[in-house]
Amino acid sequence: MTAHTTPAGPAAGPRAARRRLIRELLLVAGFFTVYKAGRLLSTDRTAEAFRNADRIWDAERLLHLPGEGAVQRLLLHGDALVTTANTYYAAVHFPATALFLIWLYLRRPAHYLWTRRVLAVLTGAALVLHLAYPLAPPRMLPAAGLIDTGQVYGPTVYRAAPDADTLANQFAAMPSLHFGWALMLAIGVIVATRGGRGEKGGKGGRGGQGSPWRLLWLLHPLVTLLVIVGTANHYWLDAIVAAALLGIALLVVPRPRPDDRDGTGADTGTGTGMDGEAGTRADDGAEGAVRALPRQKNTAEPVGAGK
């Protein structure tokens, strides 16, 4: 049986890995396409979006939340600062999330599945809310008195006229997936690297707590929050609702097992772990056969002696 199972492992492993990779790419691309198509269904609800914007602005003042203009005034102290903020908003969101998922897929397969499911729940809930509650961003609200920094200083991902924008729904301000995804990225990295170098009693002896430097990943959602508010693309409440939806998603989706934190989980996910298990069973069987040989020899000796 060893001769049949051992050669099959290397051949089946790469094929299975390629199939899983293609399936994941199609799944993510399909989900993203459905999300983008769904968002565009509310582009013609301009009047409702502005009425909801007035309600959100009044609710924030009632809750005594800081004005979005305070953050924008800090960005407007220099052209380089506001341009950097616009670039961060336009260029970091999708690439950072994609690189994060690729890293998890290659190094932490169990955490990749967990993160993908959490992001799917969060994004699906956001799509429902975008369709049910169209909301004009603060850059469009006259009462806010804010500047559309993307149009004035650049770069921007939106057209000046929302009705002419066929690539994005500018009335999908709540919740802010910029902030929700950034927060999940930070949480995902922190959880996936929790084992650290001291996970198995190694250097540092931290007992599986990992390096405290990984908490610096929380700067990503913090910077994202200041950027989305300072560029007048989102209200404070947009980020608060995104965090609440993410919290619900984290409660609904089970977390990975503790033994899947390190890189060895990648071998299990690609089929190497199964081959290793089969190899272990084969070794156990071979060991059992070796142990049986002395007993066969002992039984043969008396027979030969009798002859």
VOMARMI-284915 format. One line per 8 residues: number of its first residue (from 1); their letters; for each residue x, y, z of N, C-alpha, C. Coordinates in steps of 0.2 Angstrom, whole numbers, plus 2048, in hexadecimal, padded with zeros to 3 digits. Each point is the difference from the previous one (the first is absolute). Last residue first. Layout:
BEGIN
NUM = a = X Y Z X Y Z X Y Z  ...
//
This chain:
BEGIN
307 = kgagvpea = 83F 765 841 802 7FC 7FA 807 7FD 801  7F8 80F 811 7FD 7F9 800 802 7FC 7FA  808 816 801 803 7FC 805 7FD 7F9 800  7F6 810 7F3 806 7FE 7FD 804 7FB 805  7ED 80A 808 7FE 7FC 7FB 806 7FD 7FD  802 811 810 7FF 7F9 803 7FE 7FB 7FB  805 816 7F8 805 7FD 803 7FF 7F9 803  7EF 810 7F7 803 7FC 7FB 806 7FB 803
299 = tnkqrpla = 7F4 811 80D 7FC 7FA 7FF 803 7FB 7FB  80B 814 804 800 7FC 806 7FC 7FA 7FF  801 810 7F0 806 7FD 800 800 7FB 806  7EE 80E 7FD 7FF 7FB 7FB 807 7FC 800  7FE 812 80F 7FC 7FB 802 7FF 7FA 7FB  80E 814 7FB 803 7FB 805 7FB 7FB 802  7F7 810 7F1 805 7FB 7FD 803 7FC 806  7F0 812 803 7FE 7F9 800 805 7FB 7FD
291 = rvageagd = 804 818 803 7FF 7FD 806 7FE 7F9 800  802 80C 7EC 806 7FF 803 800 7FC 806  7EC 808 7F7 803 7FA 7FC 807 7FE 803  7F6 814 808 7FC 7FA 803 803 7FA 7FC  808 814 7F9 803 7FF 806 7FC 7F9 803  7F8 809 7EC 807 7FD 7FF 803 7FE 806  7EC 80B 801 7FF 7FA 7FE 806 7FC 7FE  801 816 807 7FD 7FC 806 7FF 7F9 7FD
283 = dartgaeg = 806 810 7F0 806 7FE 805 7FE 7FC 805  7EF 807 7F2 804 7FB 7FD 806 7FE 804  7F2 812 807 7FD 7F9 801 804 7FB 7FD  808 815 7FE 801 7FE 807 7FC 7F9 801  7FE 80B 7EB 807 7FE 801 801 7FD 807  7EC 80A 7FA 800 7FA 7FD 807 7FD 801  7FD 815 808 7FC 7FC 804 801 7F9 7FD  80A 811 7F4 803 7FE 806 7FD 7FB 805
275 = dmgtgtgt = 7F5 808 7ED 805 7FC 7FE 804 7FE 806  7F0 810 803 7FD 7F9 7FF 805 7FB 7FE  807 816 803 7FF 7FD 806 7FC 7FA 7FF  805 80D 7EE 806 7FD 802 7FF 7FC 807  7F0 80D 7F3 7FF 7F9 7FF 807 7FD 803  7F9 818 801 802 7FE 7F9 800 7F8 7FF  7FB 80A 816 7FB 803 7FB 801 7FE 7F9  80F 7FB 812 7FA 7FC 800 7FB 802 7FB
267 = dagtgdrd = 814 80C 802 801 7F9 7FD 7FA 7FC 800  7FF 815 80A 800 801 7F8 801 7F9 7FD  801 803 818 7FA 7FF 7FD 7FF 801 7F9  814 804 80C 7FF 7F9 7FF 7F9 7FF 7FD  808 815 808 801 7FF 7F9 7FF 7F9 7FF  7F4 80A 816 807 800 7FD 800 7FE 7F8  7EC 7FF 80E 802 807 800 807 801 7FC  7F0 7ED 807 800 802 7F9 803 807 7FF
259 = dprprpvv = 7FA 7F5 815 806 7FC 7FD 801 802 7F9  7EE 809 80D 806 803 802 806 7FC 7FD  7E9 802 7F3 802 7FD 806 807 803 802  7EF 810 7F3 804 7FA 7FF 802 7FD 806  7E9 80E 800 807 801 7FF 804 7FA 7FF  7E5 805 7F9 805 7FD 805 807 802 7FF  7EB 80F 7FA 804 7FC 7FD 805 7FD 805  7F0 80F 807 7FC 7FB 7FC 805 7FB 7FE
251 = llaiglla = 807 814 80C 7FD 7FB 804 7FD 7FA 7FD  80B 811 7F3 805 7FC 804 7FC 7FC 805  7F3 80E 7F4 803 7FB 7FB 805 7FC 804  7F7 812 80B 7FA 7FB 7FF 803 7FB 7FC  80E 813 802 7FF 7FC 807 7FB 7FA 7FF  802 80F 7EE 806 7FB 801 800 7FC 806  7F0 811 7FD 7FE 7FA 7FC 806 7FB 800  803 814 80C 7FB 7FC 803 7FE 7FA 7FC
243 = aaviadlw = 80F 810 7F7 803 7FC 806 7FB 7FC 803  7F8 80E 7EF 805 7FB 7FD 803 7FC 806  7F3 812 806 7FC 7FB 7FE 804 7FA 7FD  80C 813 806 7FD 7FD 806 7FC 7FA 7FE  809 80E 7F0 805 7FC 802 7FD 7FC 806  7F2 810 7F7 801 7FB 7FB 805 7FB 802  7FB 813 80D 7FC 7FB 801 800 7FA 7FA  80D 815 7FF 802 7FB 806 7FC 7FA 800
235 = yhnatgvi = 800 80A 7E8 7FF 802 807 803 7FC 805  809 803 7E6 7FC 7FC 804 7FF 804 807  80C 809 7ED 7FD 7FA 7FC 7FB 7FC 805  810 814 803 7F9 801 800 7FC 7FB 7FC  818 802 808 7FF 801 7F9 7F8 801 7FE  807 7FB 816 804 806 7FE 7FF 802 7F9  7F7 7EB 809 7FD 806 803 803 806 7FD  80A 7EC 7FA 7F9 800 7FD 7FC 806 803
227 = vlltvlph = 816 7FD 808 800 802 7F9 7F9 800 7FD  804 7F9 817 802 807 7FF 7FF 803 7F9  7FD 7E9 804 7FB 803 803 801 808 7FF  811 7F1 7FA 7FB 800 7FB 7FA 804 803  812 7FD 80E 802 805 7FB 7FA 800 7FB  7FE 7F0 811 800 807 802 801 805 7FB  801 7E9 7FB 7F9 803 800 800 807 803  816 7F7 7FF 7FD 800 7F9 7F9 802 801
219 = llwllrwp = 80D 7FD 813 801 806 7FD 7FD 801 7F9  801 7EB 80D 7FA 804 801 801 808 7FE  812 7F0 7FF 7FB 7FF 7FB 7FA 804 801  811 7FD 810 800 806 7FC 7FC 800 7FA  803 7EE 810 7FA 804 801 801 807 7FC  811 7EF 800 7FB 7FF 7FC 7FA 804 801  813 800 80E 801 804 7FA 7FA 7FF 7FB  805 7F2 814 7FB 806 801 800 805 7FA
211 = sgqggrgg = 805 7E5 7FE 804 806 801 7FA 806 801  7FA 7E7 807 802 803 7FA 803 807 802  7F6 7ED 80E 7FD 807 7FF 802 803 7FA  807 7EA 809 7FB 800 7FB 7FC 807 7FF  812 7FB 811 7FA 7FC 801 7FB 800 7FB  816 80B 803 7FA 804 801 7FA 7FC 800  81A 7FD 7FE 7FC 7FC 805 7F9 804 801  816 803 7F3 7FC 806 802 7FB 7FD 806
203 = kggkegrg = 80A 7F0 7ED 803 806 803 7FB 805 802  7F5 7E9 800 806 802 7FD 803 806 802  7EB 7F2 804 805 801 805 807 802 7FE  7ED 7FE 7F2 801 7F9 802 806 801 805  7F7 814 7F7 7FA 7FC 800 802 7F9 803  80D 815 7FC 800 7FD 806 7FA 7FB 801  805 80E 7ED 806 7FC 801 800 7FC 806  7E8 808 7F5 807 803 801 805 7FB 801
195 = grtavivg = 7E6 800 800 805 7FB 802 807 803 801  7EE 80D 7F6 7FF 800 807 806 7FB 803  7F9 807 7E9 807 800 803 800 800 807  7EB 800 7F5 804 7FB 7FC 807 800 802  7F1 810 809 7FE 7FA 802 804 7FA 7FD  804 817 7FA 801 7FF 807 7FF 7F9 802  7FA 806 7EA 807 800 801 802 7FE 807  7E9 805 7FC 802 7F9 7FD 808 7FF 801
187 = ialmlawg = 7F6 815 807 7FE 7FA 804 803 7FA 7FD  803 812 7F3 804 801 806 7FF 7FA 804  7F2 802 7ED 807 7FE 7FE 805 800 807  7E9 807 802 801 7F9 7FF 807 7FE 7FE  7FB 817 801 800 7FD 806 801 7F9 801  7FE 80A 7EB 807 802 803 800 7FD 807  7EC 7FE 7F4 805 7FC 7FD 807 801 804  7EE 80E 805 7FE 7FA 803 806 7FB 7FD
179 = fhlspmaa = 801 817 7F9 802 7FF 807 7FE 7F8 802  7FA 806 7EB 807 802 800 803 7FE 808  7E9 7FE 7FA 804 7FA 7FF 808 801 800  7EA 80E 80B 806 801 7FC 804 7F9 800  7E4 802 801 806 801 804 806 801 7FC  7F3 80D 7F8 7FF 7FD 807 7FE 7F8 7FE  805 810 7EE 804 802 805 800 7FC 807  7F7 801 7E7 801 7FA 804 805 801 806
171 = fqnaltda = 7F9 80E 7EC 7FC 800 805 800 7FA 805  80D 803 7EC 802 805 804 7FB 801 806  807 7EC 7EF 7FA 803 803 802 805 805  80F 7F7 7E9 7FF 800 807 7F9 803 802  807 7FD 7E9 805 7FB 804 7FF 800 807  7F5 80F 7F0 7FE 7FA 7FF 804 7FA 803  7F9 81C 802 805 7FB 802 7FD 7F9 7FF  7F5 815 7FC 804 7FE 7FA 805 7FB 802
163 = dpaaryvt = 7F1 80A 810 7FC 7FC 7FB 804 7FE 7FB  80A 80D 811 7FF 7F9 802 7FC 7FC 7FB  812 814 7FB 7F8 7FF 800 7FF 7F9 802  816 806 800 7FD 806 803 7F9 7FF 801  80E 7EA 800 7FF 805 7FB 7FD 806 804  811 7EE 80B 7F9 801 7FF 800 806 7FA  814 7F7 80C 7FD 7FA 7FC 7F9 802 7FE  817 811 804 7F9 7FD 803 7FE 7FA 7FC
155 = pgyvqgtd = 818 810 808 7FC 7FC 7FB 7F9 7FE 803  804 817 803 802 7FA 7FC 805 7FB 805  7F5 817 803 807 7FF 800 802 7FA 7FC  7E9 807 800 804 807 800 807 7FE 800  7F0 7EE 800 7FF 804 7FA 804 807 800  801 7F1 813 802 7FD 7FB 7FF 804 7F9  7F9 808 815 807 801 7FF 803 7FC 7FA  7E9 80C 807 801 7FA 7FD 808 800 7FE
147 = ilgaaplm = 7F5 80E 815 803 800 7F9 801 7F9 7FE  7ED 80B 813 807 7FD 7FF 802 800 7F8  7EB 807 80E 805 805 7FF 807 7FD 7FE  7E9 7F7 808 806 7FE 802 805 805 7FF  7EA 802 7F7 800 802 807 807 7FE 803  7FB 7FA 7E9 801 807 801 801 802 808  806 7E8 7F4 7FB 803 804 801 807 802  80E 7F0 7F4 7FA 802 7FB 7FB 804 804
139 = rppalpya = 813 7F6 80A 803 804 7FB 7FB 803 7FC  7FB 7EF 810 800 807 803 803 805 7FB  7F4 7EA 7F7 805 801 804 801 807 802  7E9 7F2 7FA 805 805 7FD 805 801 805  7F0 7EA 7FF 802 806 804 805 804 7FC  7EC 7EA 800 804 804 7FC 802 806 804  7F5 7E9 807 801 807 803 805 804 7FC  7F9 7E9 7FA 7FA 802 804 801 808 803
131 = lhlvlaag = 811 7F5 7F3 7FA 800 7FC 7FA 803 804  815 7FE 80B 801 804 7FA 7FA 801 7FC  801 7EF 811 7FF 807 803 801 805 7FA  804 7EA 7FA 7F9 801 802 7FE 807 803  817 7FB 7FB 7FC 800 7FA 7F8 801 802  80F 7FB 812 801 807 7FD 7FC 801 7FA  800 7EB 809 7FC 804 804 801 807 7FE  80E 7F1 7F5 7F9 7FF 7FE 7FB 804 804
123 = tlvalvrr = 817 801 805 7FF 803 7FA 7F8 7FF 7FD  808 7F5 814 800 808 801 7FE 803 7FA  803 7E9 7FF 7FA 802 804 7FF 807 801  813 7F8 7F5 7FA 7FF 7FC 7FA 802 804  815 801 80B 7FF 805 7FB 7FA 7FF 7FB  805 7EF 810 7FE 806 803 7FF 806 7FB  808 7EC 7F7 7F9 7FF 802 7FE 806 804  816 7FF 7FA 7FC 800 7FA 7F9 800 802
115 = twlyhapr = 810 7FC 811 7FF 807 7FE 7FC 801 7FA  803 7EA 807 7FD 804 806 7FF 807 7FD  80D 7F2 7F3 7F9 7FE 7FF 7FC 804 805  817 803 802 7FE 803 7F9 7F8 7FE 800  80C 7F7 812 7FE 807 801 7FE 804 7F9  808 7EA 7FF 7FA 800 804 7FE 807 802  814 7FD 7F3 7F9 7FE 7FC 7FA 800 805  818 80C 800 7FC 7FE 805 7F9 7FE 7FD
107 = rlylwilf = 813 805 7F2 803 7FF 806 7FC 7FE 806  7F9 805 7E8 806 7FC 800 803 7FE 806  7EC 80D 7FF 7FE 7FA 7FC 807 7FC 800  801 815 80A 7FC 7FB 805 7FF 7FA 7FC  80A 812 7F4 804 7FD 805 7FD 7FB 805  7F2 80A 7EF 805 7FC 7FD 805 7FD 805  7F0 810 808 7FD 7FA 7FE 805 7FB 7FD  808 816 804 7FE 7FD 806 7FD 7F9 7FF
99 = latapfhv = 803 80E 7ED 807 7FD 803 7FF 7FC 806  7ED 80B 7F8 802 7FB 7FC 806 7FD 802  7F9 813 80B 7FC 7FA 801 801 7FA 7FC  80C 814 7FC 801 7FE 806 7FC 7FA 802  7FB 80B 7EC 807 7FC 800 802 7FD 806  7EB 80E 7FF 800 7F9 7FD 807 7FD 800  800 815 80A 7FA 7FC 802 800 7F9 7FD  80F 814 7FB 802 7FB 805 7FB 7FB 802
91 = aayytnat = 7FF 813 7F0 805 7FB 7FE 801 7FB 805  7F1 814 802 7FF 7FD 7FA 804 7FA 7FE  802 80C 815 7F9 7FE 7FF 7FF 7FC 7FA  815 80A 804 7FE 7FA 805 7F9 7FE 7FF  806 813 7F4 803 7FA 7FD 7FF 7FA 805  7F9 815 808 7FC 7FE 7FA 803 7F9 7FD  80C 80A 811 7FA 7FD 803 7FB 7FE 7FA  814 80B 7FB 801 7FA 802 7FA 7FC 803
83 = tvladghl = 7FE 816 7F9 801 7FC 7FA 802 7F9 802  7FE 810 811 7F9 7FF 7FD 801 7FB 7FA  814 808 809 7FC 7FC 805 7FA 7FE 7FE  80D 80F 7F3 803 7F9 800 7FC 7FB 805  7FB 817 7FF 7FD 7FD 7FA 803 7F9 800  7FC 80D 817 805 800 7FB 7FD 7FB 7FA  7F2 806 812 806 804 802 806 800 7FB  7EA 7F4 801 801 805 7FB 806 805 802
75 = llrqvage = 7F9 7ED 80D 802 7FE 7FA 802 805 7FB  7F5 805 815 807 7FD 801 804 7FE 7FA  7E9 806 7FF 804 806 801 807 7FE 802  7F0 7EF 7FE 802 803 7FA 804 806 800  7F7 7F6 814 806 7FC 7FD 802 803 7F9  7EE 80A 80B 806 801 804 806 7FC 7FE  7EA 7FF 7F6 804 806 7FE 806 801 804  7EF 7F0 805 804 7FD 7FB 805 806 7FE
67 = gplhllre = 7F5 800 819 7FF 802 7F9 805 7FD 7FB  7FA 7F5 818 804 805 7FD 7FE 801 7F9  7ED 7F7 810 806 7FD 7FD 804 806 7FD  7EA 7FF 80D 806 804 802 806 7FD 7FD  7E8 7FA 7FD 805 7FC 804 806 803 802  7F1 80C 7F2 7FC 7FE 806 804 7FB 805  809 806 7EB 800 806 804 7FC 7FE 807  800 7F0 7F0 807 801 802 800 806 805
59 = adwirdan = 7EC 7FC 7F4 801 7FB 806 807 800 803  7FA 80E 7ED 7FD 802 806 801 7FB 806  808 7FB 7EB 804 805 803 7FD 803 806  7F5 7EE 7F5 806 7FE 803 804 806 803  7ED 805 7F4 7FE 7FC 806 806 7FE 803  802 80A 7EB 7FE 805 805 7FF 7FD 807  804 7F1 7EE 806 804 802 7FF 805 805  7EE 7F4 7F6 804 7FC 805 806 804 802
51 = rfaeatrd = 7F4 80A 7EF 7FC 800 806 804 7FC 806  809 7FF 7EA 802 807 804 7FB 801 806  7FD 7EC 7F3 807 800 802 802 807 804  7EB 7FD 7F4 800 7FC 806 807 800 804  7FE 80B 7EB 7FC 803 805 800 7FD 806  80B 7F5 7EE 803 806 802 7FD 803 806  800 7E9 7F2 7FC 802 806 803 807 804  808 7F1 7ED 7FB 805 7FE 7FC 803 805
43 = tsllrgak = 811 7EF 803 803 806 7FD 7FB 805 7FE  7FF 7E8 809 7FE 806 804 802 807 7FD  806 7EA 7F8 7F9 800 7FF 7FD 806 804  818 7F9 7FF 7FE 805 7FA 7F8 800 800  80B 7F1 80F 801 807 802 7FD 805 7FB  801 7E8 7FB 7FB 802 805 800 807 802  811 7F8 7F2 7FA 800 7FC 7FA 802 805  815 7FC 80A 801 806 7FC 7F9 801 7FC
35 = yvtffgav = 802 7EC 80C 800 806 805 800 806 7FC  803 7EC 7F4 7F9 801 803 7FF 806 804  816 7FB 7F9 7FC 802 7FA 7F8 801 802  810 7F7 810 801 807 7FF 7FC 803 7FA  7FF 7E9 804 7FD 803 806 801 808 7FF  80A 7F1 7F1 7F9 800 7FF 7FC 804 805  818 7FE 802 7FE 804 7FA 7F9 800 7FF  808 7F2 810 801 807 802 7FE 804 7FB
27 = lllerilr = 7FF 7E9 7FB 7FB 802 805 801 807 802  80F 7F7 7F1 7FA 801 7FD 7FA 802 805  816 7FB 808 800 806 7FB 7F9 802 7FD  803 7EC 80D 800 806 804 800 806 7FC  802 7EC 7F4 7F9 800 804 800 807 804  815 7FA 7F6 7FB 802 7FB 7F9 801 803  810 7F7 80E 802 807 7FF 7FB 803 7FB  7FE 7E9 805 7FE 804 806 801 807 7FE
19 = rraarpga = 808 7F1 7F1 7F9 800 800 7FD 804 805  817 7FC 800 7FE 805 7FA 7F9 800 800  809 7F2 810 801 806 802 7FE 805 7FA  7FF 7E9 7FC 7FA 802 805 802 808 802  810 7F6 7F2 7F9 801 7FC 7FB 802 805  815 7FC 809 800 806 7FC 7FA 801 7FC  802 7EB 80E 800 806 804 800 807 7FB  801 7E9 7F8 7F9 802 801 800 807 804
11 = apgaptth = 814 7F5 7FA 7FD 801 7FA 7F9 803 802  80F 7F9 812 802 806 7FC 7FC 802 7FA  7F9 7EC 80C 800 806 804 802 806 7FC  800 7E9 7F9 7FA 804 7FE 800 806 804  811 7EF 803 801 804 7FA 7FA 804 7FF  7FF 7F2 814 805 805 800 801 804 7F9  7F0 7EE 803 7FE 806 803 805 805 800  803 7EA 7F8 7FB 803 7FC 7FE 807 803
3 = atm = 811 7F2 80A 802 801 7F9 7FB 804 7FC  7FB 7F8 816 805 806 800 802 802 7F9  7F3 7EC 804 7FC 806 800 804 806 800
//
